[in-house]
Amino acid sequence: MSKIGSSLLVPSVQELAKQSITQVPDRYLVPKQDTLIIPKTSSFLQVPIIDLNKLLSEDAFELHKLDHACKEWRFFQLINHGVDPSLIESVKLGFQDFFNLPIEEKKKLWQKPGDIEGFGQLFVVSEKQKLEWADLFIINTLPSYARDLNLFLNIPQPFRDNLDSYSLQLGKLFMAIIGHMEMALKTKPNELLKLFEDVSQSMRLNYYPPCPQPENVIGLKPHSDAGSLTILLQANEVDGLQIRKDGMWMPITPVSNAFIINVGDILEILTNGIYRSIEHRVTINSQKERISIAAFHKPQMNKIISPIESLVISERPALFRGISVADYYKKYFSRQLQEKSVLNDVRIKSNNCVHKIL
């Protein structure tokens, strides 16, 4: 991950928020945002909730629910996921302490020029672009041999060991989910799973401080994730995540003891557009901080991704050209976040048009 992109170094938003400012600096002001939002009380919207226990018990209806969630919502919440609850609580507590380290300690873990791991932000490619109201900590976690040990070993204990155990459990969970997606898609055995042997995982720890002008800043710009599946843990009870549903933004309230899971670009490519990545963003609270941990999963960097053979048929020809995972990520990190712009770059053009599925 460190070698496929870079981001300009930026100051800490958390430190800025500690100054009890009343006016947001101009570089963070993003006043003209799409505010068309579906109310959380809308009775016709029911965010899919998938029960992993039922999937593991070969419940056909639950498998159908998973398939429907990936096709129609591209997003779901997963309950009974099997990740140790006590470990999750330890990770949450460790996260809080980690982001509350003195700034002098954080600087030891700050991004370096030409690197994207560490404290900082991503996708900052210009000194003039607007910045997000967030601090991030980005680290490659799986496989373990791909970690930057100079960074990883400087994470304080016991958070370091808990993060290690957590990453391993999420890697196993990811493979279980992909296995059931393969069943739902009715591909050849292991046609999808084999692409994720020795799965690559990175984590982004997100800290969104409260802001005196929340309507004029953005915590995370609208975008789709580059990877295959993102497994998100919301570490406190503050809302902010929104997904684009039917052309409008829908606020998401996490279900207790659930993971929030969304489809990424690479899975859209592999499934030939059957499971599509979803645009999402993060808004900011005026009174409370929001914290979350996103785990991104993808094939190894040397893999070539293209629609898998079983899902390319005459009625649905290949929608994407082949590209290496490394090249896809280089494209992804070379620009500002902007909807599904990178995915659209690899769509196959036909009759001077791009097959674009929104």
C-alpha positions, 0 to 999 in steps of 0.5 A: 500500500505504501508504494502505490500512492502518496498524499500531501502532508496536512495538519491535524484537524483534531488539534484544530478542533481543540482550539474551540474555533467558531469559524472554520478555516477556508480550506475546509469549507465545502458549502455547496453539498448535495443535501437531498436526504431520505429521512431515517423514518422512511417506512419503505426503506429497510436496510438489509440485515444479514445473519452470518449464523444462518448463512453458515447453516445453509439457510437458502432464504438468508443466502437470497437476502445476501444476494438481494442486498448486494444487487439492490443495496450494495450495502448491508449490516452483518449480525452474529458475525463471530468476531469476539465481542470482548476483542471488539470492545478492546479495539474500541477502547484502544482506538480512543486512547490512540487518537488521544495520544499527545501530538508529539507522540502522533508525529512519530507515526505521521505520514512521510512524503511519498507514503500513505500509511500513518496519521494524516489524510488521503487523496490530497494531491493539491495545496489548493484543494478542499480538505476533509474534516477528519484525521485518519490513521492508515496501515497495511495489516494483512498479510502480516509480512506486508506490514511496515514494521517501523510503523506497526511496532510503534503502535502502543500496547495493548492496542497493537496486539488487539489490532493484530488479532482483530485484523486476523478475525476480519480476514477470516470473516471476509473469506466467509462472506466471499464464499457465500457470495460465490454460492449466491452468484452460482459461479464455478467452485472457488472461482471467486475465492481463489482470487483472495488467497493470502488476502490483502487487508488495510485499515483506516482508523477515522476520527471526525472531530465536532465542528462549529459549522458542520453543514459547511464541511465534509468528513469524507467526500462522496466516493466508492471504495476501491477494494472488494469488501469494506468491513466497518466498525462504528466505534461510538454511537454518533451518526454520520455515514450516508449511502446514495440510495435511489439518487438521494443520501440515506443516513445509516444508523448502525445496528448494535453488535453489527458490522457495516459492509459495503461492496467495492469497485473490485468486486463490481469488476469481478462480478461483471457489474452484478454486485455494484460498488456504492457511493457513500460519504460522512457528515459531521456533528456539531457537538460530538466526535465520530470514530470508526474503523474501516477494513478494506479487503482486496486481492494481492497487488500482482493479481489481474482483475477482470470479470470472472468467466462464469459471469460473462455471457452473451446476454451480459458481455464483459463490462470491464477490461482487465487491469492489475490490482496495483495499477487500479490502486495507483489510479485510485490514489492519484486523484481526489475522491470523486464518486466512481471516477476510477471504476468508470475509467476501466469500463469497456466502451461500446458505440462511443458510449460507456456502459455506466451502471449507477 
